[in-house]
Structure formats: structure tokens, C-alpha cells
Amino acid sequence: MTRLRNVFFFTLSVLLLTYTIFIGIKNIFRYNKLRVQYDRTVSRYHIELEKKERYKTEIAQMQSQDFWELQAKQKLGYIKTKEVVFKLVK
């Protein structure tokens, strides 16, 4: 009877230990997966912050009259009166 009891407790201990190890390994894989997702999200967040700052700068530049004059000159070829423009041709 004592031998049977010892075998039972040993078997129960081994099963409990195996189950605990399995759960631990499963949680490690789950943690690693969540960590990768978190790192990607943080990376995307920093990229979006950089875009936000770039857009703020562009909007601030667009508030000035000089910006619009330069855009009109570069993209539309406008010239102010009494302004001389030189074009270099190869």
C-alpha cells in the first residue's frame, strides 16, 4: 500500500511538473509574440510622430507669402514685374 501510494504521488508530481513546464513554455512563446507586436507598434508610432512634425513644418512654411511666391515661380514660371530671370541652357 505504501509503495502504491509513493508511485501515485511520484506519477502525480511528474504530471504536474510536465504540465507546469508546458504552460511556462507556452507563455514564453506568447510573450515573445506580443513583444514583437509591441515593438512594431512602437516603431510605427515613432514614424507617425516624425510625419506629424514634418507636416507641422510644411504647414508653418505655407503660412508665409514668400513660400507661395517661390512655388508660383518654380512650378508655374511666374515672374514679378520689373524682375529679370536668367535661364541657363546647355
Rosetta silent file (secondary structure, phi, psi, omega in degrees, C-alpha in Angstrom):
SEQUENCE: MTRLRNVFFFTLSVLLLTYTIFIGIKNIFRYNKLRVQYDRTVSRYHIELEKKERYKTEIAQMQSQDFWELQAKQKLGYIKTKEVVFKLVK
SCORE:     score description
SCORE:     0.000 S_00000001
   1 L     0.000  -42.033  179.480    0.000    0.000    0.000 S_00000001
   2 H   -66.216  -40.442  178.960    2.826    2.438    0.831 S_00000001
   3 H   -63.315  -42.435  179.259    4.617    1.533   -2.399 S_00000001
   4 H   -63.427  -40.998  178.670    1.432    2.167   -4.389 S_00000001
   5 H   -64.431  -42.270  179.042    0.972    5.493   -2.650 S_00000001
   6 H   -63.357  -42.670  178.433    4.590    6.506   -3.439 S_00000001
   7 H   -64.003  -42.219  179.372    4.149    5.555   -7.105 S_00000001
   8 H   -61.140  -48.794  179.743    0.901    7.519   -7.242 S_00000001
   9 H   -65.941  -37.001  177.023    2.481   10.662   -5.758 S_00000001
  10 H   -63.930  -45.816  179.346    5.546   10.317   -7.966 S_00000001
  11 H   -63.265  -44.154  178.290    3.358    9.999  -11.067 S_00000001
  12 H   -62.190  -41.198  178.877    1.219   12.914   -9.962 S_00000001
  13 H   -64.046  -43.420  179.333    4.337   15.006   -9.315 S_00000001
  14 H   -63.863  -43.422  178.486    5.778   14.191  -12.751 S_00000001
  15 H   -63.398  -43.162  179.517    2.483   15.035  -14.450 S_00000001
  16 H   -64.560  -41.953  178.367    2.180   18.287  -12.524 S_00000001
  17 H   -64.365  -43.866  178.994    5.779   19.230  -13.333 S_00000001
  18 H   -62.061  -44.872  179.343    5.284   18.401  -17.025 S_00000001
  19 H   -62.224  -43.163 -179.879    2.089   20.447  -17.165 S_00000001
  20 H   -63.581  -42.764  178.376    3.784   23.400  -15.436 S_00000001
  21 H   -64.323  -42.517  178.763    6.731   23.286  -17.850 S_00000001
  22 H   -59.738  -46.208  179.391    4.360   23.100  -20.825 S_00000001
  23 H   -63.661  -40.908  179.335    2.406   26.137  -19.603 S_00000001
  24 H   -62.043  -45.321  179.480    5.652   28.019  -18.961 S_00000001
  25 H   -64.977  -41.625  178.620    6.978   27.346  -22.449 S_00000001
  26 H   -59.998  -42.086  179.565    3.630   28.275  -23.963 S_00000001
  27 H   -68.979  -32.857  176.625    3.678   31.592  -22.074 S_00000001
  28 H   -64.234  -45.589  177.889    7.236   32.302  -23.200 S_00000001
  29 H   -63.438  -40.163  178.642    6.200   31.904  -26.846 S_00000001
  30 H   -63.838  -43.564  178.344    3.140   34.043  -26.243 S_00000001
  31 H   -60.857  -45.161 -179.345    5.263   36.741  -24.583 S_00000001
  32 H   -62.048  -40.261  178.721    7.730   36.748  -27.484 S_00000001
  33 H   -63.818  -45.532  178.959    4.892   37.108  -29.994 S_00000001
  34 H   -66.083  -34.652  179.092    3.369   40.002  -28.044 S_00000001
  35 H   -65.168  -41.037  178.007    6.791   41.625  -27.676 S_00000001
  36 H   -63.570  -44.058  178.129    7.303   41.585  -31.451 S_00000001
  37 H   -62.326  -41.018  178.802    3.869   43.161  -31.969 S_00000001
  38 H   -63.066  -45.885  179.933    4.645   45.802  -29.348 S_00000001
  39 H   -61.573  -40.231  177.050    7.996   46.656  -30.955 S_00000001
  40 H   -63.472  -42.744 -179.479    6.323   47.033  -34.370 S_00000001
  41 H   -64.349  -42.784  178.692    3.656   49.284  -32.901 S_00000001
  42 H   -63.713  -40.738  178.416    6.235   51.478  -31.162 S_00000001
  43 H   -61.809  -46.458  178.151    8.217   51.710  -34.394 S_00000001
  44 H   -62.833  -36.934  178.780    5.122   52.766  -36.355 S_00000001
  45 H   -61.121  -44.658 -179.557    4.299   55.293  -33.618 S_00000001
  46 H   -67.352  -36.183  176.528    7.710   56.951  -33.948 S_00000001
  47 H   -63.382  -43.000  179.514    7.374   57.057  -37.740 S_00000001
  48 H   -66.591  -35.532  175.900    3.989   58.744  -37.391 S_00000001
  49 H   -63.346  -41.288  177.881    5.424   61.271  -34.930 S_00000001
  50 H   -63.306  -41.708  177.159    8.134   62.163  -37.454 S_00000001
  51 H   -60.958  -43.156 -179.270    5.489   62.599  -40.166 S_00000001
  52 H   -59.339  -45.038  179.716    3.470   64.830  -37.845 S_00000001
  53 H   -64.880  -40.062  178.783    6.472   67.069  -37.200 S_00000001
  54 H   -63.498  -42.989  178.981    7.262   67.239  -40.923 S_00000001
  55 H   -65.737  -38.578  177.335    3.656   68.207  -41.700 S_00000001
  56 H   -60.984  -41.413  179.115    3.671   70.864  -38.986 S_00000001
  57 H   -64.779  -43.779  179.118    6.798   72.360  -40.544 S_00000001
  58 H   -62.480  -42.479  179.348    5.253   72.323  -44.010 S_00000001
  59 H   -63.942  -40.726  178.493    2.078   73.993  -42.743 S_00000001
  60 H   -63.670  -38.861  177.948    4.131   76.666  -40.976 S_00000001
  61 H   -66.459  -36.774 -178.090    6.034   77.329  -44.219 S_00000001
  62 H   -69.733  -12.870  179.416    2.780   77.590  -46.161 S_00000001
  63 L   -74.403  -18.856 -175.740    1.645   80.412  -43.899 S_00000001
  64 L   -92.557  150.518  178.323    4.180   82.798  -45.445 S_00000001
  65 H   -70.006  -33.363 -179.350    3.737   84.770  -48.658 S_00000001
  66 H   -60.865  -37.251  179.167    7.324   84.007  -49.682 S_00000001
  67 H   -60.780  -46.240 -176.977    6.553   80.297  -49.880 S_00000001
  68 H   -69.896  -34.566  175.319    3.692   80.854  -52.321 S_00000001
  69 H   -63.308  -44.815  179.679    5.735   83.246  -54.437 S_00000001
  70 H   -63.848  -40.519  178.218    8.520   80.694  -54.712 S_00000001
  71 H   -63.661  -42.195  179.705    6.056   77.934  -55.599 S_00000001
  72 H   -64.117  -38.689  179.203    4.489   80.098  -58.304 S_00000001
  73 H   -69.120  -45.005 -175.765    7.898   80.881  -59.739 S_00000001
  74 H   -72.147  -46.943 -171.296    9.173   77.312  -59.664 S_00000001
  75 H   -92.598  -29.631 -176.161    6.096   75.405  -60.782 S_00000001
  76 H  -109.255  -12.744  178.618    4.180   77.927  -62.849 S_00000001
  77 L    76.618   21.231 -179.562    7.015   80.102  -64.183 S_00000001
  78 L   -71.124  147.611  179.120    5.505   83.362  -62.923 S_00000001
  79 L  -130.992  136.490  176.116    7.656   86.462  -62.913 S_00000001
  80 L   -74.992  156.827  176.395    7.026   89.671  -60.965 S_00000001
  81 L   -65.676  145.372 -177.983    7.013   92.928  -62.819 S_00000001
  82 L    63.901   24.798  178.092   10.465   94.508  -63.084 S_00000001
  83 L  -110.837  136.948 -179.395   12.031   91.129  -62.276 S_00000001
  84 L  -108.565  133.262 -178.190   14.713   89.695  -64.524 S_00000001
  85 L  -120.417  131.813  176.827   15.055   85.933  -64.937 S_00000001
  86 L  -110.103  132.155  176.392   18.077   84.203  -66.413 S_00000001
  87 L  -113.772  130.066  178.490   17.807   80.689  -67.826 S_00000001
  88 L   -95.698  126.029 -178.522   20.925   78.651  -68.354 S_00000001
  89 L  -119.617  136.566  179.368   20.744   76.405  -71.388 S_00000001
  90 L   -83.825    0.000    0.000   23.304   73.757  -72.284 S_00000001
